[in-house]
Amino acid sequence: MGLLTGMLGPLAVAVVIFLLLVDLMHRRVRWAPRYPPGPRPLPGLGNLLHVDFQNMSYSMNRLRSRFGDVFSLQVAWTPMVVLNGLSAVREALVQHSEATSDRPPEPSYEHLGFHSHSEGVILARYGQAWREQRRFSVSTMRNFGLGKKSLEQWVTEEAGCLCEAFSDHAGRPFSPRLLLNKAVSNVISSLIYARRFEYRDPRFTKLLEIMDTALEEDFGLMREVLNSIPVLLKIPGLPAKAFPGQTAMMAMLDELNTENRQTWDPTQPPRALTDAFLEEVEKAKGNPESSFSDANLRMVVADLFTAGMVTTSTTLAWALLLMILHPDVQRRVQQEIDEVVGQARPPEMGDQARMPYTMAVIHEVQRFGDIVPMGLPHMTSRDVEIQGFLIPKGTTLLTNLSSVLKDETVWAKPLQFHPEHFLDAQGRFVKHEAFMPFSAGRRACLGEPLARMELFLFFTCLLQRFSFSVPAGQPRPSDHGIPGFLVIPAPYELCAVSH
């Protein structure tokens, strides 16, 4: 026993020395010339204690006030650089897009068993597979009506279904969030599977609930820690226990993919994106260079479903909240709808050019709502200079989009809802270069055209049919969102009264 105790002491010292050496090895990047300044990291933890992962933008803005627009962090042993303000973000994502379009590795996905670094279109590493999948996704969405009348008809029809669901509440108070999720998800489902779900379908409701859980897991502290210290992922069963929502979501999407494949007829024109993907899988058989595979289909579908649903429905939830908080703005939008569209037909995308105030309101909802304040992480694929700082290859980049959307040097009233930000002196709609809720550069959101279509048609159809107000006797809701990777409005109810 004494011998064992005597051996454990030197072993513990050796382990500590080893960990300190590893820590020093990962810190050496901070000693490079012209590396951005930042808070001093702690051994092993780095700057984990300096960052509130539930309110990243607040943490980043506080550190920005100390260290400037470009500063460094170390999350455990992972070096990161945070970019703030229009100038730094545009320089990185647009001027140096080739060098900053990679994504950092996600070991937690690998251990969950349903993702590799080359799969999907959102978190996939920058390379040939990503280019192939992004090209396919953009061209296929265009072929199925993105920018054409057919997709506009799908969105307009879904907007009609959403309005009917609002009418069912007969002016009584209700929360619109779940109905908005269902409407937007049905548009994505139409694109992916050429099908929509009834709003009362329990399977549909369960899928959306699981997606919410998966999103919370996707951008929480646990994922950051496990990705930064991937050795922890080797603990048996830990990944599945840490991310049950991710596993459940993929299982449900697998069911939908299987059902779609069973009804697919390769001799007929593709019904939707999954059919077109299956055609490419058949063509790619025997080609080891191709990224078209059953495994990649799972990730492309998961990427499009989750990204396409949560961002647009959250923006619409902000839009309705801001309308009940600013009834004067709501009335001006409705007046413009009456003058341009009237009540005899639904709004169309062609109406946008004659509706500058409505367009300004929709853009200001996106700017003020600021729903993805930190964007998605990038990674440098080679050494790059930004704002005079030298950022080494393999460094994770965090883009503080909130610092751009609420930059006080750009916007007259950055912390207030003010549609006039997007109107000139003559009342014409203008879009500022600092408006980048979809990020910028090569990794800009591929679904931006679809999102803009949905926001305009859903928003105008709802305001054409209803007037929205705070329920009588209820306190005025807050316009402060719940912080997180996705900033959602605090729960609220409204009354929708038909015109």
Residue, then its C-alpha position, 0 to 999 in steps of 0.5 A: m500500500g505504501l509503495l502504491t502511495g509512493m508511486l501515485g505522488p510522482l505520477a500525479v506530478a507528471v500528469v500535472i506537468f504534462l497538462l501544463l506543457v500541453d496548455l503552454m503548447h496551445r498558448r504559444v499562438r498568443w505570443a506570435p507577432r501581431y496576434p490580437p489581444g485578449p483576456r488572460p486564459l487560465p490553465g486548462l480552462g482558457n477563457l471559459l469563465h470569461v464567456d457566458f455561453q447563454n448570452m454570447s453577444y453580451s460577453m463579446n460586447r463587454l470584452r470588445s470595450r476592453f480589447g477593441d474590434v478584434f480580440s482573441l479568446q482561448v476556449a480550453w485549448t482552442p484559439m478563437v478570434v472575435l470580430n466586431g463592427l462592420s469594417a472588421v466583419r466585412e474585411a474577414l468575410v468578404q475581402h478574405s472570404e477564401a481564407t475565412s470560409d472553413r468551419p471548425p471541426e465538431p468532434s461531438y457530431e462524429h461521436l454521435g455517429f451521424h456527421s462527418h466533416s464533409e457532410g451537409v451544407i451548413l457546418a461542413r468543412y470548406g472544400q470540394a464536398w461543400r461546394e458540390q452540396r451548396r451548388f446542388s442545394v441552391s440550384t435545386m431550390r431554384n429549379f423547384g421554384l425559388g424565385k419562380k411562381s410555383l414556390e410563391q404559390w406554395v408560400t401563399e397557400e401556406a399563408g392562407c392556412l396560417c390565417e385560417a388557424f389564426s381565425d380559429h382563435a376568434g379574437r381570443p388571446f393565444s401564443p402564435r409561436l407554434l403556428l408560425n413554426k408549423a407554417v414555415s416548416n411546411v414550406i421547407s417540407s414542400l421543398i424537401y419532400a413535396r408534402r405538407f403536414e396538417y397543423r393538428d398532426p401529432r407527429f408534426t408537433k413532436l418533430l418541431e418540439i424535438m427540433d427545439t430541443a436539438l437546437e438548444e443542445d447544438f449551441g450550449l456550453m456542453r457542446e463547446v466544452l466537449n468540442s474543445i476537450p474531445v477526449l471526454l467524448k470517449i467516455p462510453g455513452l456520454p455523447a448520446k446522454a449529452f445530446p438526446g434531442q439530436t439523436a431523436m431528431m435524426a431518427m424522425l428525419d430518417e423515418l421521413n426520408t425512408e417514406n419518401r424513398q419508398t414512394w420515389d419513382p426514378t422514371q418520373p421527374p423529381r418531386a422535390l429536393t430529396d428525389a433530386f438528391l437520390e438521382e445524384v446518388e444513383k449517378a455517383k455510384g462507383n465514384p469515390e470523389s462524389s459527396f452524394s450518398d445516403a449519409n449526406l442526404r440525412m445531413v443536407v435534409a437536417d441542415l435545411f429543415t432546422a435552419g430553414m424553420v427556426t430562423t424565419s419563424t423566429t423572425l415572424a414571431w418578432a414581427l408580430l410582437l413588434m406590431i402589437l408594441h407599435p400599433d402606429v407602425q402596424r396601421r401604416v403597414q396596413q394602410e400601404i397594403d390596402e393601397v397597393v394590394g387591397q382585400a380582393r387578392p393575396p399579396e404577391m412578391g411583385d408588390q414589394a417595389r410599391m411597398p417601401y414602408t412595409m419593406a422597411v418594417i420587415h428589414e427593421v424587424q430583422r435588424f432589431g430582432d438580431i436573432v443570430p447575434m454571433g452567426l456561425p463560427h468560421m475557421t481560417s484555412r491559411d494565415v490572414e491579416i485582418q485590421g492589421f492583426l495576423i490570425p494564424k491558419g486553423t483559428t476559429l473566427l466568431t463574427n459578432l453580427s450583433s455589433v454590426l446590426k446595432d452599430e451606433t456609428v451606422w444606425a440613428k437609433p440602434l437599440q430602438f425599433h425604428p423602420e425609418h432606418f431603411l427609408d430615405a428622405q423621400g420615403r424610398f426603401v434603402k438597404h444599408e451595407a451593415f444589414m447582414p442578418f444572413s451573414a456575408g461572403r461565401r458562407a452567407c445563408l443559402g436560404e436567404p432568397l426563400a427567407r425573404m419571400e416567406l417573411f414578405l408573404f407571411f407578414t403581409c398576408l397576416l396584416q391584410r387579414f388581421s389587426f393584432s393587439v395586446p390582450a386586454g388585462q395583460p401587461r405589455p410584453s417585453d421587446h427584450g429577447i431571451p439570449g442564446f445562440l438564437v434570440i427568441p422573444a419572451p413568451y407572449e400572447l396576442c389577439a388577432v381580430s379579422h378586418 
